């Protein structure tokens, strides 16, 4: 028989060899080496590891908020709705209310203030004169996606490479935000994601009211008014830790005017003593983050003079003095990433961390368990048949499924964790079970020499393993498609293993047995 005829007659084996070669390329070729993602490490392979095998922090929590649906806005725009509803809430402002159109003159209103309740939102809507259909716990899908985008920006801006943020849903429909950051401790990650990160710059200045002097905060620059935000600086310019920023050109004249009118840009600059004596200080610039004053400082004479003569607005740059480098980092991250639409309810979620050393131990133990599983299966198969022609291809074919799955995981850059390793072990077990069924059926009535008889017996066995595979896929599908944490990875790779077995490795094993056991 010609070479082409041999390949055509054993095309299933050729397909398995081709898939193994492609998987090997995905596993080891430099072109597929991960450069980012949740566990890009320097390893001999292109595999990525999840937090359990690399170390890091995982936070899973819902978002704070309640939502009213089918709210009748009338002729009001969303900004007006937010202001009117916020005015009826004693402990919230317009940044805690999110209104969105969903139809003609109707939409949703979300209250994302801390400790918000359905009763609070319902009462505020009633007081503001807006009719609504229902009020429920939770926020809208748009708010969840915006929160995910901002959290990704915050993690990247903080330099936590490889972090991932996504939404997950439980089997009962509850929505969570899942944050995974490799190689960073729990406290650092929580510090970054625990605040909404709303930053504004206010002028703190005296005003005359009722024949007395009072100090008030006048918001001068909001988060969206910044054009550029630099990274935190340790010192320089005689100021200590600070963040260099610039204001949008469209807002520069307004900002300049407010600083002059409030006296912050006073003649000769201002000397701020807000921390020591807030009721007798000269006008100050306050950095307010999530409602808390994180820094206060005056304005130097040169900057004040450029604002007073109108020059500053032509090149609207200045620095935010923070007093400590840690505060400078927080302010820089929040300004560059933006404010979270809603905060995470960490007390209603879970937060866990694994050290890098523990992750390395898990990797070593997983490899050891995998090797033991392989040798155990190989030993049992050889004891069962005692015929290397039957047993050796069985073990090699079963292991090839694991290689294919590892190659697929490297190609799609799926992070391996303990649940995926468990899926690989399950694939080895179910794969050998199916191969045993094939071998037993083929050899049930003694040696088989005829290819026609072999094919008949193989088809019977294949119907059995095909039905078993379908059952496994149906049973695992809910776990694969629902966001059930670690169970999802186990289910996905168990299903993939079953498909690889039924479509590639089981037929290839049949061809190998046919070639070894038949003469004609």
URQUIHU-V130275 format. One record per backbone hydrogen bond with DSSP energy under -0.5 kcal/mol. CO is the residue of the C=O (numbers start at 1). NH is the residue of the N-H. If there is no record, write none. Layout:
co: <CO CO>
nh: <NH NH>
//
This chain:
co: <2 3 4 5 6 8 10 11 12 13 14 15 16 17 18 19 20 21 22 23 24 25 27 29 30 37 37 39 39 41 48 50 50 51 55 56 57 58 59 60 61 62 65 66 67 68 69 69 71 71 73 77 78 79 80 81 82 83 84 85 86 88 89 93 94 96 98 100 103 103 105 105 106 106 107 108 109 110 110 111 112 113 117 118 119 120 121 122 123 124 125 125 126 129 131 134 136 140 141 142 143 144 145 146 147 148 149 150 151 152 153 154 155 156 159 160 164 166 168 169 170 174 176 176 177 177 178 179 180 181 181 185 186 187 188 189 190 196 197 198 200 200 201 201 202 202 203 203 204 205 207 207 209 212 212 214 216 216 217 218 221 222 223 225 228 231 233 236 241 241 242 243 244 245 246 246 248 248 249 249 251 252 253 254 255 256 257 258 259 259 260 263 264 266 270 271 273 277 284 284 285 286 286 287 287 287 288 288 289 292 292 295 297 299 300 301 302 303 304 305 306 306 307 311 311 312 313 315 316 318 319 320 324 325 326 327 328 329 330 331 332 333 334 343 344 345 345 346 350 352 354 355 356 357 358 359 360 361 362 363 364 365 366 367 368 369 370 371 372 373 374 375 376 377 378 379 380 381 382 386 387 387 388 388 390 391 392 393 394 395 396 397 398 398 399 400 401 402 403 404 405 406 407 408 409 409 413 416 417 418 419 420 421 422 423 424 425 426 427 428 429 430 431 432 433 434 435 436 437 438 439 441 443 449 449 450 451 452 453 454 455 456 457 458 459 460 461 462 463 464 465 466 467 468 469 470 471 472 473 474 476 477 478 482 484 485 485 486 487 488 489 490 491 492 493 494 495 496 497 498 499 500 500 501 504 505 506 507 508 509 510 511 512 513 514>
nh: <6 7 8 9 10 11 14 15 16 17 18 19 20 21 22 23 24 25 26 27 28 29 46 32 33 39 40 41 49 43 416 53 54 55 183 354 181 352 179 350 177 345 138 111 136 109 133 134 73 107 76 81 82 83 84 85 86 87 88 88 89 90 92 96 97 112 110 108 105 106 73 74 102 103 71 100 68 98 112 66 343 116 121 122 123 124 125 126 127 128 129 130 129 131 72 69 67 144 145 146 147 148 149 150 151 152 153 154 155 156 157 158 160 159 161 163 180 178 176 483 173 170 168 178 61 179 166 59 164 57 184 189 190 191 192 193 194 340 199 290 202 288 220 221 204 286 205 218 284 216 209 214 212 209 214 207 205 218 219 203 201 225 226 248 246 244 242 239 322 323 233 320 230 318 227 228 251 252 252 253 255 256 257 258 259 260 261 262 264 265 263 266 266 269 272 282 277 280 204 286 297 202 288 289 294 295 200 290 292 289 294 287 285 270 304 305 306 307 308 309 311 312 310 314 315 315 316 317 247 245 321 243 328 329 330 331 332 333 334 335 336 337 338 64 346 62 348 349 60 58 56 359 360 361 362 363 364 365 366 367 368 369 370 371 372 373 374 375 376 377 378 379 380 381 382 383 384 385 386 388 390 391 392 393 394 395 396 397 398 399 400 401 401 402 403 404 405 406 407 408 409 410 411 412 413 414 415 50 421 422 423 424 425 426 427 428 429 430 431 432 433 434 435 436 437 438 439 440 441 442 443 444 446 519 520 454 455 456 457 458 459 460 461 462 463 464 465 466 467 468 469 470 471 472 473 474 475 476 477 478 480 481 482 484 487 488 489 490 491 492 493 494 495 496 497 498 499 500 501 502 503 504 505 506 508 509 510 511 512 513 514 515 516 517 518>
//
